[in-house]
Amino acid sequence: MKEVIISDRFILWGSITLAVVGLVVLFFLSTILSDDLSMSGLIQGTDDGEKVTVKGVVKRVTQKENVAFVSLSTEQLVDATVFTSDLDLKKGMTVEVTGKIQKYKGKKSIVVDKVKGVE
């Protein structure tokens, strides 16, 4: 029986090649699936302009001059945009937002008409 000898260099380059290919595949899969994973099923399955109501916990609020960007935690993170200069939301509050779905830069979010605090 003939003995097959594999060099350490061959094993090293084979391992590096497989690792790089695996990382490339993961990168492409993450870009394809990112919209599905970043929004709850309620938001992902809706059309632009459709009106929705979502209840969640405020995870992040970024207030600008006349607009606030809010991230709500439901089953997953949902982004919402509120056009107002006097929004009083704090991280950890539970709120219910109502608004229309709008796609911006390839991601769906809610353009909020109404914000209601929930206890």
Biopython code that builds the backbone (N, CA, C, O; Angstrom):
import numpy as np
from Bio.PDB.StructureBuilder import StructureBuilder

atoms = [
    (1, "MET", "N", (0.823, -1.162, 0.000)),
    (1, "MET", "CA", (0.000, 0.000, 0.000)),
    (1, "MET", "C", (0.884, 1.249, 0.000)),
    (1, "MET", "O", (1.872, 1.325, 0.731)),
    (2, "LYS", "N", (0.517, 2.216, -0.823)),
    (2, "LYS", "CA", (1.323, 3.421, -0.967)),
    (2, "LYS", "C", (0.902, 4.458, 0.081)),
    (2, "LYS", "O", (-0.288, 4.711, 0.267)),
    (3, "GLU", "N", (1.860, 5.037, 0.743)),
    (3, "GLU", "CA", (1.608, 6.037, 1.778)),
    (3, "GLU", "C", (1.550, 7.425, 1.146)),
    (3, "GLU", "O", (2.427, 7.798, 0.367)),
    (4, "VAL", "N", (0.510, 8.185, 1.488)),
    (4, "VAL", "CA", (0.353, 9.539, 0.961)),
    (4, "VAL", "C", (0.823, 10.519, 2.022)),
    (4, "VAL", "O", (0.374, 10.476, 3.167)),
    (5, "ILE", "N", (1.724, 11.394, 1.633)),
    (5, "ILE", "CA", (2.260, 12.385, 2.565)),
    (5, "ILE", "C", (1.767, 13.762, 2.131)),
    (5, "ILE", "O", (1.962, 14.179, 0.990)),
    (6, "ILE", "N", (1.124, 14.455, 3.067)),
    (6, "ILE", "CA", (0.640, 15.817, 2.798)),
    (6, "ILE", "C", (1.516, 16.775, 3.587)),
    (6, "ILE", "O", (1.709, 16.607, 4.791)),
    (7, "SER", "N", (2.033, 17.757, 2.916)),
    (7, "SER", "CA", (2.947, 18.684, 3.583)),
    (7, "SER", "C", (2.183, 19.663, 4.470)),
    (7, "SER", "O", (1.000, 19.932, 4.258)),
    (8, "ASP", "N", (2.888, 20.183, 5.464)),
    (8, "ASP", "CA", (2.308, 21.181, 6.367)),
    (8, "ASP", "C", (1.906, 22.441, 5.608)),
    (8, "ASP", "O", (0.901, 23.074, 5.930)),
    (9, "ARG", "N", (2.685, 22.797, 4.614)),
    (9, "ARG", "CA", (2.405, 24.000, 3.813)),
    (9, "ARG", "C", (1.070, 23.850, 3.072)),
    (9, "ARG", "O", (0.291, 24.801, 3.003)),
    (10, "PHE", "N", (0.804, 22.656, 2.515)),
    (10, "PHE", "CA", (-0.445, 22.386, 1.808)),
    (10, "PHE", "C", (-1.635, 22.503, 2.765)),
    (10, "PHE", "O", (-2.654, 23.094, 2.408)),
    (11, "ILE", "N", (-1.519, 21.958, 3.951)),
    (11, "ILE", "CA", (-2.591, 22.027, 4.947)),
    (11, "ILE", "C", (-2.837, 23.486, 5.361)),
    (11, "ILE", "O", (-3.985, 23.912, 5.486)),
    (12, "LEU", "N", (-1.769, 24.239, 5.569)),
    (12, "LEU", "CA", (-1.896, 25.638, 5.963)),
    (12, "LEU", "C", (-2.619, 26.451, 4.891)),
    (12, "LEU", "O", (-3.562, 27.176, 5.205)),
    (13, "TRP", "N", (-2.199, 26.344, 3.649)),
    (13, "TRP", "CA", (-2.829, 27.116, 2.569)),
    (13, "TRP", "C", (-4.261, 26.655, 2.302)),
    (13, "TRP", "O", (-5.126, 27.470, 1.979)),
    (14, "GLY", "N", (-4.512, 25.369, 2.434)),
    (14, "GLY", "CA", (-5.876, 24.869, 2.291)),
    (14, "GLY", "C", (-6.791, 25.422, 3.368)),
    (14, "GLY", "O", (-7.924, 25.809, 3.084)),
    (15, "SER", "N", (-6.308, 25.462, 4.599)),
    (15, "SER", "CA", (-7.096, 26.012, 5.711)),
    (15, "SER", "C", (-7.368, 27.492, 5.527)),
    (15, "SER", "O", (-8.489, 27.950, 5.751)),
    (16, "ILE", "N", (-6.362, 28.242, 5.123)),
    (16, "ILE", "CA", (-6.532, 29.683, 4.903)),
    (16, "ILE", "C", (-7.526, 29.929, 3.774)),
    (16, "ILE", "O", (-8.385, 30.803, 3.885)),
    (17, "THR", "N", (-7.419, 29.173, 2.696)),
    (17, "THR", "CA", (-8.333, 29.334, 1.563)),
    (17, "THR", "C", (-9.776, 29.056, 1.980)),
    (17, "THR", "O", (-10.675, 29.830, 1.649)),
    (18, "LEU", "N", (-10.003, 27.973, 2.693)),
    (18, "LEU", "CA", (-11.356, 27.647, 3.148)),
    (18, "LEU", "C", (-11.904, 28.703, 4.108)),
    (18, "LEU", "O", (-13.091, 29.026, 4.054)),
    (19, "ALA", "N", (-11.066, 29.241, 4.977)),
    (19, "ALA", "CA", (-11.504, 30.281, 5.907)),
    (19, "ALA", "C", (-11.924, 31.547, 5.161)),
    (19, "ALA", "O", (-12.954, 32.142, 5.477)),
    (20, "VAL", "N", (-11.136, 31.955, 4.179)),
    (20, "VAL", "CA", (-11.467, 33.157, 3.398)),
    (20, "VAL", "C", (-12.755, 32.947, 2.613)),
    (20, "VAL", "O", (-13.613, 33.829, 2.588)),
    (21, "VAL", "N", (-12.899, 31.798, 1.976)),
    (21, "VAL", "CA", (-14.129, 31.502, 1.233)),
    (21, "VAL", "C", (-15.328, 31.522, 2.180)),
    (21, "VAL", "O", (-16.376, 32.063, 1.829)),
    (22, "GLY", "N", (-15.195, 30.950, 3.353)),
    (22, "GLY", "CA", (-16.276, 30.947, 4.340)),
    (22, "GLY", "C", (-16.666, 32.351, 4.772)),
    (22, "GLY", "O", (-17.854, 32.652, 4.888)),
    (23, "LEU", "N", (-15.687, 33.215, 5.011)),
    (23, "LEU", "CA", (-15.964, 34.600, 5.395)),
    (23, "LEU", "C", (-16.673, 35.365, 4.278)),
    (23, "LEU", "O", (-17.588, 36.144, 4.544)),
    (24, "VAL", "N", (-16.260, 35.148, 3.045)),
    (24, "VAL", "CA", (-16.910, 35.805, 1.904)),
    (24, "VAL", "C", (-18.365, 35.361, 1.797)),
    (24, "VAL", "O", (-19.249, 36.189, 1.578)),
    (25, "VAL", "N", (-18.618, 34.076, 1.949)),
    (25, "VAL", "CA", (-19.985, 33.561, 1.889)),
    (25, "VAL", "C", (-20.828, 34.158, 3.017)),
    (25, "VAL", "O", (-21.962, 34.574, 2.780)),
    (26, "LEU", "N", (-20.295, 34.206, 4.232)),
    (26, "LEU", "CA", (-21.019, 34.801, 5.355)),
    (26, "LEU", "C", (-21.319, 36.276, 5.121)),
    (26, "LEU", "O", (-22.401, 36.748, 5.467)),
    (27, "PHE", "N", (-20.379, 37.005, 4.542)),
    (27, "PHE", "CA", (-20.597, 38.427, 4.255)),
    (27, "PHE", "C", (-21.767, 38.606, 3.298)),
    (27, "PHE", "O", (-22.654, 39.425, 3.543)),
    (28, "PHE", "N", (-21.772, 37.844, 2.210)),
    (28, "PHE", "CA", (-22.852, 37.979, 1.236)),
    (28, "PHE", "C", (-24.192, 37.544, 1.812)),
    (28, "PHE", "O", (-25.214, 38.171, 1.532)),
    (29, "LEU", "N", (-24.206, 36.498, 2.601)),
    (29, "LEU", "CA", (-25.455, 36.072, 3.239)),
    (29, "LEU", "C", (-25.968, 37.130, 4.208)),
    (29, "LEU", "O", (-27.175, 37.364, 4.283)),
    (30, "SER", "N", (-25.065, 37.774, 4.950)),
    (30, "SER", "CA", (-25.507, 38.793, 5.906)),
    (30, "SER", "C", (-26.076, 40.016, 5.199)),
    (30, "SER", "O", (-27.018, 40.625, 5.706)),
    (31, "THR", "N", (-25.537, 40.393, 4.050)),
    (31, "THR", "CA", (-26.095, 41.537, 3.328)),
    (31, "THR", "C", (-27.441, 41.197, 2.717)),
    (31, "THR", "O", (-28.324, 42.052, 2.655)),
    (32, "ILE", "N", (-27.609, 39.972, 2.268)),
    (32, "ILE", "CA", (-28.884, 39.559, 1.684)),
    (32, "ILE", "C", (-29.962, 39.469, 2.760)),
    (32, "ILE", "O", (-31.101, 39.877, 2.532)),
    (33, "LEU", "N", (-29.615, 38.944, 3.921)),
    (33, "LEU", "CA", (-30.588, 38.708, 4.973)),
    (33, "LEU", "C", (-30.733, 39.854, 5.957)),
    (33, "LEU", "O", (-31.579, 39.771, 6.847)),
    (34, "SER", "N", (-29.952, 40.918, 5.843)),
    (34, "SER", "CA", (-29.948, 41.976, 6.852)),
    (34, "SER", "C", (-31.301, 42.645, 7.012)),
    (34, "SER", "O", (-31.697, 42.935, 8.141)),
    (35, "ASP", "N", (-32.030, 42.904, 5.931)),
    (35, "ASP", "CA", (-33.346, 43.520, 6.053)),
    (35, "ASP", "C", (-34.311, 42.607, 6.783)),
    (35, "ASP", "O", (-35.104, 43.077, 7.598)),
    (36, "ASP", "N", (-34.260, 41.310, 6.506)),
    (36, "ASP", "CA", (-35.163, 40.376, 7.164)),
    (36, "ASP", "C", (-34.868, 40.259, 8.650)),
    (36, "ASP", "O", (-35.785, 40.059, 9.445)),
    (37, "LEU", "N", (-33.602, 40.381, 9.039)),
    (37, "LEU", "CA", (-33.243, 40.219, 10.434)),
    (37, "LEU", "C", (-33.345, 41.503, 11.229)),
    (37, "LEU", "O", (-33.425, 41.453, 12.456)),
    (38, "SER", "N", (-33.345, 42.653, 10.574)),
    (38, "SER", "CA", (-33.324, 43.905, 11.311)),
    (38, "SER", "C", (-34.699, 44.423, 11.676)),
    (38, "SER", "O", (-34.811, 45.296, 12.537)),
    (39, "MET", "N", (-35.735, 43.923, 11.060)),
    (39, "MET", "CA", (-37.083, 44.389, 11.355)),
    (39, "MET", "C", (-37.948, 43.225, 11.805)),
    (39, "MET", "O", (-37.735, 42.082, 11.400)),
    (40, "SER", "N", (-38.929, 43.530, 12.649)),
    (40, "SER", "CA", (-39.844, 42.480, 13.073)),
    (40, "SER", "C", (-40.670, 42.023, 11.883)),
    (40, "SER", "O", (-40.759, 42.725, 10.875)),
    (41, "GLY", "N", (-41.267, 40.862, 11.997)),
    (41, "GLY", "CA", (-42.085, 40.324, 10.923)),
    (41, "GLY", "C", (-43.222, 41.256, 10.549)),
    (41, "GLY", "O", (-43.626, 41.307, 9.387)),
    (42, "LEU", "N", (-43.745, 41.997, 11.525)),
    (42, "LEU", "CA", (-44.835, 42.934, 11.270)),
    (42, "LEU", "C", (-44.418, 43.998, 10.260)),
    (42, "LEU", "O", (-45.178, 44.313, 9.344)),
    (43, "ILE", "N", (-43.231, 44.549, 10.418)),
    (43, "ILE", "CA", (-42.759, 45.613, 9.539)),
    (43, "ILE", "C", (-42.285, 45.046, 8.209)),
    (43, "ILE", "O", (-42.576, 45.615, 7.157)),
    (44, "GLN", "N", (-41.564, 43.939, 8.241)),
    (44, "GLN", "CA", (-40.974, 43.378, 7.029)),
    (44, "GLN", "C", (-42.028, 42.956, 6.015)),
    (44, "GLN", "O", (-41.802, 43.054, 4.809)),
    (45, "GLY", "N", (-43.167, 42.492, 6.488)),
    (45, "GLY", "CA", (-44.181, 41.995, 5.583)),
    (45, "GLY", "C", (-45.143, 43.049, 5.068)),
    (45, "GLY", "O", (-46.140, 42.710, 4.431)),
    (46, "THR", "N", (-44.868, 44.318, 5.329)),
    (46, "THR", "CA", (-45.784, 45.383, 4.932)),
    (46, "THR", "C", (-45.258, 46.132, 3.718)),
    (46, "THR", "O", (-44.067, 46.093, 3.409)),
    (47, "ASP", "N", (-46.169, 46.814, 3.040)),
    (47, "ASP", "CA", (-45.816, 47.614, 1.872)),
    (47, "ASP", "C", (-45.572, 49.060, 2.277)),
    (47, "ASP", "O", (-46.067, 49.518, 3.307)),
    (48, "ASP", "N", (-44.801, 49.778, 1.455)),
    (48, "ASP", "CA", (-44.588, 51.200, 1.691)),
    (48, "ASP", "C", (-45.934, 51.903, 1.713)),
    (48, "ASP", "O", (-46.801, 51.621, 0.887)),
    (49, "GLY", "N", (-46.109, 52.824, 2.667)),
    (49, "GLY", "CA", (-47.338, 53.589, 2.776)),
    (49, "GLY", "C", (-48.406, 52.933, 3.623)),
    (49, "GLY", "O", (-49.405, 53.568, 3.961)),
    (50, "GLU", "N", (-48.211, 51.662, 3.973)),
    (50, "GLU", "CA", (-49.199, 50.958, 4.799)),
    (50, "GLU", "C", (-49.115, 51.467, 6.241)),
    (50, "GLU", "O", (-48.020, 51.675, 6.764)),
    (51, "LYS", "N", (-50.270, 51.666, 6.882)),
    (51, "LYS", "CA", (-50.309, 52.175, 8.247)),
    (51, "LYS", "C", (-50.194, 51.011, 9.231)),
    (51, "LYS", "O", (-50.861, 49.988, 9.071)),
    (52, "VAL", "N", (-49.338, 51.172, 10.259)),
    (52, "VAL", "CA", (-49.127, 50.140, 11.271)),
    (52, "VAL", "C", (-49.078, 50.777, 12.655)),
    (52, "VAL", "O", (-48.834, 51.975, 12.798)),
    (53, "THR", "N", (-49.316, 49.946, 13.674)),
    (53, "THR", "CA", (-49.137, 50.345, 15.073)),
    (53, "THR", "C", (-48.233, 49.305, 15.718)),
    (53, "THR", "O", (-48.478, 48.103, 15.617)),
    (54, "VAL", "N", (-47.172, 49.789, 16.391)),
    (54, "VAL", "CA", (-46.198, 48.903, 17.015)),
    (54, "VAL", "C", (-45.985, 49.335, 18.453)),
    (54, "VAL", "O", (-45.822, 50.521, 18.738)),
    (55, "LYS", "N", (-45.988, 48.364, 19.359)),
    (55, "LYS", "CA", (-45.709, 48.614, 20.768)),
    (55, "LYS", "C", (-44.332, 48.047, 21.079)),
    (55, "LYS", "O", (-44.027, 46.910, 20.718)),
    (56, "GLY", "N", (-43.494, 48.847, 21.755)),
    (56, "GLY", "CA", (-42.160, 48.370, 22.088)),
    (56, "GLY", "C", (-41.481, 49.245, 23.114)),
    (56, "GLY", "O", (-42.016, 50.271, 23.533)),
    (57, "VAL", "N", (-40.299, 48.828, 23.511)),
    (57, "VAL", "CA", (-39.490, 49.556, 24.489)),
    (57, "VAL", "C", (-38.470, 50.400, 23.731)),
    (57, "VAL", "O", (-37.806, 49.914, 22.816)),
    (58, "VAL", "N", (-38.353, 51.667, 24.121)),
    (58, "VAL", "CA", (-37.405, 52.579, 23.476)),
    (58, "VAL", "C", (-35.987, 52.129, 23.819)),
    (58, "VAL", "O", (-35.620, 52.036, 24.990)),
    (59, "LYS", "N", (-35.199, 51.852, 22.788)),
    (59, "LYS", "CA", (-33.804, 51.448, 22.968)),
    (59, "LYS", "C", (-32.829, 52.586, 22.683)),
    (59, "LYS", "O", (-31.745, 52.650, 23.263)),
    (60, "ARG", "N", (-33.233, 53.494, 21.768)),
    (60, "ARG", "CA", (-32.339, 54.601, 21.411)),
    (60, "ARG", "C", (-33.181, 55.734, 20.851)),
    (60, "ARG", "O", (-34.125, 55.512, 20.092)),
    (61, "VAL", "N", (-32.818, 56.971, 21.245)),
    (61, "VAL", "CA", (-33.464, 58.167, 20.704)),
    (61, "VAL", "C", (-32.357, 59.120, 20.274)),
    (61, "VAL", "O", (-31.480, 59.461, 21.068)),
    (62, "THR", "N", (-32.402, 59.550, 19.009)),
    (62, "THR", "CA", (-31.471, 60.557, 18.510)),
    (62, "THR", "C", (-32.309, 61.749, 18.074)),
    (62, "THR", "O", (-33.009, 61.689, 17.064)),
    (63, "GLN", "N", (-32.234, 62.839, 18.846)),
    (63, "GLN", "CA", (-33.044, 64.031, 18.580)),
    (63, "GLN", "C", (-32.227, 65.030, 17.763)),
    (63, "GLN", "O", (-31.120, 65.406, 18.147)),
    (64, "LYS", "N", (-32.784, 65.448, 16.646)),
    (64, "LYS", "CA", (-32.211, 66.515, 15.822)),
    (64, "LYS", "C", (-33.111, 67.734, 15.978)),
    (64, "LYS", "O", (-33.976, 67.748, 16.854)),
    (65, "GLU", "N", (-32.927, 68.751, 15.151)),
    (65, "GLU", "CA", (-33.697, 69.987, 15.288)),
    (65, "GLU", "C", (-35.204, 69.754, 15.229)),
    (65, "GLU", "O", (-35.913, 70.113, 16.169)),
    (66, "ASN", "N", (-35.702, 69.169, 14.161)),
    (66, "ASN", "CA", (-37.145, 68.958, 14.009)),
    (66, "ASN", "C", (-37.515, 67.502, 13.744)),
    (66, "ASN", "O", (-38.605, 67.215, 13.249)),
    (67, "VAL", "N", (-36.616, 66.593, 14.070)),
    (67, "VAL", "CA", (-36.879, 65.177, 13.829)),
    (67, "VAL", "C", (-36.177, 64.347, 14.903)),
    (67, "VAL", "O", (-35.111, 64.713, 15.399)),
    (68, "ALA", "N", (-36.796, 63.234, 15.245)),
    (68, "ALA", "CA", (-36.181, 62.296, 16.189)),
    (68, "ALA", "C", (-36.173, 60.922, 15.546)),
    (68, "ALA", "O", (-37.152, 60.508, 14.925)),
    (69, "PHE", "N", (-35.056, 60.218, 15.702)),
    (69, "PHE", "CA", (-34.922, 58.851, 15.215)),
    (69, "PHE", "C", (-34.968, 57.932, 16.434)),
    (69, "PHE", "O", (-34.148, 58.061, 17.344)),
    (70, "VAL", "N", (-35.917, 57.016, 16.450)),
    (70, "VAL", "CA", (-36.175, 56.166, 17.606)),
    (70, "VAL", "C", (-36.031, 54.708, 17.193)),
    (70, "VAL", "O", (-36.513, 54.304, 16.134)),
    (71, "SER", "N", (-35.364, 53.918, 18.037)),
    (71, "SER", "CA", (-35.293, 52.471, 17.843)),
    (71, "SER", "C", (-36.112, 51.821, 18.949)),
    (71, "SER", "O", (-35.869, 52.039, 20.136)),
    (72, "LEU", "N", (-37.093, 51.013, 18.530)),
    (72, "LEU", "CA", (-37.956, 50.307, 19.469)),
    (72, "LEU", "C", (-37.619, 48.822, 19.457)),
    (72, "LEU", "O", (-37.316, 48.248, 18.411)),
    (73, "SER", "N", (-37.675, 48.214, 20.626)),
    (73, "SER", "CA", (-37.467, 46.779, 20.720)),
    (73, "SER", "C", (-38.829, 46.108, 20.852)),
    (73, "SER", "O", (-39.543, 46.305, 21.836)),
    (74, "THR", "N", (-39.174, 45.314, 19.843)),
    (74, "THR", "CA", (-40.380, 44.490, 19.893)),
    (74, "THR", "C", (-39.857, 43.065, 19.973)),
    (74, "THR", "O", (-39.138, 42.736, 20.916)),
    (75, "GLU", "N", (-40.193, 42.212, 19.017)),
    (75, "GLU", "CA", (-39.512, 40.922, 18.942)),
    (75, "GLU", "C", (-38.082, 41.159, 18.488)),
    (75, "GLU", "O", (-37.162, 40.447, 18.889)),
    (76, "GLN", "N", (-37.908, 42.171, 17.645)),
    (76, "GLN", "CA", (-36.609, 42.605, 17.151)),
    (76, "GLN", "C", (-36.630, 44.123, 17.117)),
    (76, "GLN", "O", (-37.618, 44.740, 17.517)),
    (77, "LEU", "N", (-35.561, 44.725, 16.648)),
    (77, "LEU", "CA", (-35.459, 46.182, 16.617)),
    (77, "LEU", "C", (-36.257, 46.756, 15.458)),
    (77, "LEU", "O", (-36.174, 46.257, 14.336)),
    (78, "VAL", "N", (-37.037, 47.814, 15.726)),
    (78, "VAL", "CA", (-37.826, 48.509, 14.713)),
    (78, "VAL", "C", (-37.414, 49.976, 14.748)),
    (78, "VAL", "O", (-37.392, 50.587, 15.816)),
    (79, "ASP", "N", (-37.090, 50.540, 13.599)),
    (79, "ASP", "CA", (-36.717, 51.949, 13.524)),
    (79, "ASP", "C", (-37.931, 52.795, 13.204)),
    (79, "ASP", "O", (-38.770, 52.418, 12.385)),
    (80, "ALA", "N", (-38.020, 53.956, 13.863)),
    (80, "ALA", "CA", (-39.128, 54.875, 13.644)),
    (80, "ALA", "C", (-38.585, 56.289, 13.548)),
    (80, "ALA", "O", (-37.604, 56.632, 14.206)),
    (81, "THR", "N", (-39.235, 57.117, 12.715)),
    (81, "THR", "CA", (-38.849, 58.517, 12.546)),
    (81, "THR", "C", (-40.027, 59.378, 12.966)),
    (81, "THR", "O", (-41.148, 59.199, 12.489)),
    (82, "VAL", "N", (-39.755, 60.325, 13.875)),
    (82, "VAL", "CA", (-40.797, 61.208, 14.389)),
    (82, "VAL", "C", (-40.415, 62.635, 14.027)),
    (82, "VAL", "O", (-39.358, 63.120, 14.431)),
    (83, "PHE", "N", (-41.286, 63.318, 13.258)),
    (83, "PHE", "CA", (-41.021, 64.697, 12.868)),
    (83, "PHE", "C", (-41.652, 65.634, 13.892)),
    (83, "PHE", "O", (-42.822, 65.999, 13.778)),
    (84, "THR", "N", (-40.863, 66.018, 14.892)),
    (84, "THR", "CA", (-41.294, 66.946, 15.932)),
    (84, "THR", "C", (-40.058, 67.492, 16.631)),
    (84, "THR", "O", (-38.994, 66.873, 16.619)),
    (85, "SER", "N", (-40.219, 68.662, 17.239)),
    (85, "SER", "CA", (-39.084, 69.246, 17.966)),
    (85, "SER", "C", (-39.227, 69.055, 19.469)),
    (85, "SER", "O", (-38.289, 69.348, 20.211)),
    (86, "ASP", "N", (-40.378, 68.570, 19.940)),
    (86, "ASP", "CA", (-40.602, 68.454, 21.384)),
    (86, "ASP", "C", (-40.973, 67.032, 21.818)),
    (86, "ASP", "O", (-41.945, 66.836, 22.548)),
    (87, "LEU", "N", (-40.212, 66.060, 21.374)),
    (87, "LEU", "CA", (-40.462, 64.672, 21.726)),
    (87, "LEU", "C", (-39.795, 64.371, 23.058)),
    (87, "LEU", "O", (-38.616, 64.673, 23.247)),
    (88, "ASP", "N", (-40.542, 63.776, 23.983)),
    (88, "ASP", "CA", (-40.004, 63.479, 25.310)),
    (88, "ASP", "C", (-39.960, 61.970, 25.541)),
    (88, "ASP", "O", (-40.681, 61.448, 26.391)),
    (89, "LEU", "N", (-39.125, 61.280, 24.793)),
    (89, "LEU", "CA", (-38.937, 59.841, 24.956)),
    (89, "LEU", "C", (-37.581, 59.577, 25.580)),
    (89, "LEU", "O", (-36.586, 60.222, 25.251)),
    (90, "LYS", "N", (-37.565, 58.617, 26.485)),
    (90, "LYS", "CA", (-36.317, 58.219, 27.130)),
    (90, "LYS", "C", (-36.113, 56.721, 26.935)),
    (90, "LYS", "O", (-37.069, 55.957, 26.799)),
    (91, "LYS", "N", (-34.860, 56.326, 26.925)),
    (91, "LYS", "CA", (-34.510, 54.911, 26.798)),
    (91, "LYS", "C", (-35.181, 54.133, 27.933)),
    (91, "LYS", "O", (-35.133, 54.543, 29.092)),
    (92, "GLY", "N", (-35.800, 53.014, 27.585)),
    (92, "GLY", "CA", (-36.454, 52.174, 28.577)),
    (92, "GLY", "C", (-37.956, 52.379, 28.681)),
    (92, "GLY", "O", (-38.649, 51.550, 29.271)),
    (93, "MET", "N", (-38.477, 53.472, 28.119)),
    (93, "MET", "CA", (-39.917, 53.716, 28.133)),
    (93, "MET", "C", (-40.616, 52.731, 27.205)),
    (93, "MET", "O", (-40.061, 52.338, 26.178)),
    (94, "THR", "N", (-41.837, 52.330, 27.566)),
    (94, "THR", "CA", (-42.651, 51.512, 26.683)),
    (94, "THR", "C", (-43.641, 52.430, 25.988)),
    (94, "THR", "O", (-44.377, 53.172, 26.638)),
    (95, "VAL", "N", (-43.654, 52.373, 24.666)),
    (95, "VAL", "CA", (-44.510, 53.260, 23.884)),
    (95, "VAL", "C", (-45.222, 52.477, 22.788)),
    (95, "VAL", "O", (-44.846, 51.356, 22.446)),
    (96, "GLU", "N", (-46.254, 53.102, 22.256)),
    (96, "GLU", "CA", (-46.953, 52.575, 21.096)),
    (96, "GLU", "C", (-46.889, 53.653, 20.033)),
    (96, "GLU", "O", (-47.293, 54.791, 20.272)),
    (97, "VAL", "N", (-46.384, 53.302, 18.859)),
    (97, "VAL", "CA", (-46.285, 54.271, 17.770)),
    (97, "VAL", "C", (-47.176, 53.831, 16.623)),
    (97, "VAL", "O", (-47.301, 52.641, 16.333)),
    (98, "THR", "N", (-47.795, 54.813, 15.975)),
    (98, "THR", "CA", (-48.624, 54.560, 14.807)),
    (98, "THR", "C", (-48.099, 55.420, 13.675)),
    (98, "THR", "O", (-47.830, 56.606, 13.871)),
    (99, "GLY", "N", (-47.953, 54.848, 12.510)),
    (99, "GLY", "CA", (-47.466, 55.591, 11.364)),
    (99, "GLY", "C", (-47.437, 54.730, 10.127)),
    (99, "GLY", "O", (-47.919, 53.597, 10.117)),
    (100, "LYS", "N", (-46.860, 55.293, 9.084)),
    (100, "LYS", "CA", (-46.796, 54.599, 7.800)),
    (100, "LYS", "C", (-45.398, 54.048, 7.557)),
    (100, "LYS", "O", (-44.394, 54.632, 7.964)),
    (101, "ILE", "N", (-45.366, 52.909, 6.883)),
    (101, "ILE", "CA", (-44.096, 52.274, 6.517)),
    (101, "ILE", "C", (-43.477, 53.050, 5.363)),
    (101, "ILE", "O", (-44.152, 53.403, 4.396)),
    (102, "GLN", "N", (-42.184, 53.305, 5.485)),
    (102, "GLN", "CA", (-41.463, 53.971, 4.405)),
    (102, "GLN", "C", (-40.075, 53.355, 4.312)),
    (102, "GLN", "O", (-39.422, 53.112, 5.327)),
    (103, "LYS", "N", (-39.636, 53.108, 3.097)),
    (103, "LYS", "CA", (-38.296, 52.570, 2.866)),
    (103, "LYS", "C", (-37.343, 53.743, 2.680)),
    (103, "LYS", "O", (-37.609, 54.650, 1.892)),
    (104, "TYR", "N", (-36.225, 53.719, 3.414)),
    (104, "TYR", "CA", (-35.213, 54.760, 3.316)),
    (104, "TYR", "C", (-33.852, 54.084, 3.301)),
    (104, "TYR", "O", (-33.506, 53.354, 4.230)),
    (105, "LYS", "N", (-33.087, 54.326, 2.257)),
    (105, "LYS", "CA", (-31.766, 53.717, 2.081)),
    (105, "LYS", "C", (-31.846, 52.194, 2.177)),
    (105, "LYS", "O", (-30.980, 51.551, 2.772)),
    (106, "GLY", "N", (-32.903, 51.627, 1.580)),
    (106, "GLY", "CA", (-33.038, 50.186, 1.517)),
    (106, "GLY", "C", (-33.605, 49.523, 2.761)),
    (106, "GLY", "O", (-33.778, 48.304, 2.772)),
    (107, "LYS", "N", (-33.902, 50.292, 3.818)),
    (107, "LYS", "CA", (-34.431, 49.716, 5.053)),
    (107, "LYS", "C", (-35.808, 50.301, 5.341)),
    (107, "LYS", "O", (-36.057, 51.487, 5.128)),
    (108, "LYS", "N", (-36.694, 49.442, 5.829)),
    (108, "LYS", "CA", (-38.032, 49.897, 6.178)),
    (108, "LYS", "C", (-38.042, 50.472, 7.586)),
    (108, "LYS", "O", (-37.390, 49.952, 8.490)),
    (109, "SER", "N", (-38.794, 51.555, 7.755)),
    (109, "SER", "CA", (-38.992, 52.138, 9.075)),
    (109, "SER", "C", (-40.400, 52.717, 9.125)),
    (109, "SER", "O", (-41.106, 52.765, 8.117)),
    (110, "ILE", "N", (-40.791, 53.152, 10.313)),
    (110, "ILE", "CA", (-42.108, 53.754, 10.477)),
    (110, "ILE", "C", (-41.945, 55.257, 10.553)),
    (110, "ILE", "O", (-41.163, 55.754, 11.364)),
    (111, "VAL", "N", (-42.676, 55.996, 9.712)),
    (111, "VAL", "CA", (-42.754, 57.447, 9.834)),
    (111, "VAL", "C", (-43.959, 57.693, 10.739)),
    (111, "VAL", "O", (-45.100, 57.461, 10.340)),
    (112, "VAL", "N", (-43.701, 58.159, 11.948)),
    (112, "VAL", "CA", (-44.688, 58.166, 13.021)),
    (112, "VAL", "C", (-45.637, 59.361, 12.918)),
    (112, "VAL", "O", (-45.218, 60.502, 12.728)),
    (113, "ASP", "N", (-46.938, 59.053, 13.053)),
    (113, "ASP", "CA", (-47.982, 60.076, 13.161)),
    (113, "ASP", "C", (-48.326, 60.337, 14.623)),
    (113, "ASP", "O", (-48.603, 61.471, 15.015)),
    (114, "LYS", "N", (-48.305, 59.265, 15.430)),
    (114, "LYS", "CA", (-48.761, 59.353, 16.822)),
    (114, "LYS", "C", (-47.894, 58.500, 17.720)),
    (114, "LYS", "O", (-47.578, 57.359, 17.382)),
    (115, "VAL", "N", (-47.499, 59.055, 18.884)),
    (115, "VAL", "CA", (-46.739, 58.333, 19.897)),
    (115, "VAL", "C", (-47.555, 58.347, 21.178)),
    (115, "VAL", "O", (-48.021, 59.399, 21.615)),
    (116, "LYS", "N", (-47.724, 57.175, 21.776)),
    (116, "LYS", "CA", (-48.510, 57.090, 23.013)),
    (116, "LYS", "C", (-47.700, 56.287, 24.028)),
    (116, "LYS", "O", (-47.215, 55.198, 23.721)),
    (117, "GLY", "N", (-47.554, 56.833, 25.248)),
    (117, "GLY", "CA", (-46.882, 56.112, 26.313)),
    (117, "GLY", "C", (-47.750, 54.977, 26.826)),
    (117, "GLY", "O", (-48.965, 55.130, 26.952)),
    (118, "VAL", "N", (-47.136, 53.847, 27.119)),
    (118, "VAL", "CA", (-47.856, 52.667, 27.606)),
    (118, "VAL", "C", (-47.240, 52.267, 28.932)),
    (118, "VAL", "O", (-46.018, 52.255, 29.080)),
    (119, "GLU", "N", (-48.086, 51.941, 29.896)),
    (119, "GLU", "CA", (-47.561, 51.520, 31.206)),
    (119, "GLU", "C", (-47.490, 50.032, 31.324)),
    (119, "GLU", "O", (-47.072, 49.514, 32.359)),
]
sb = StructureBuilder()
sb.init_structure("model")
sb.init_model(0)
sb.init_chain("A")
sb.init_seg("    ")
for serial, (resi, resn, name, xyz) in enumerate(atoms, 1):
    if name == "N":
        sb.init_residue(resn, " ", resi, " ")
    sb.init_atom(name, np.array(xyz, "f"), 0.0, 1.0, " ", f" {name:<3s}", serial, name[0])
structure = sb.get_structure()
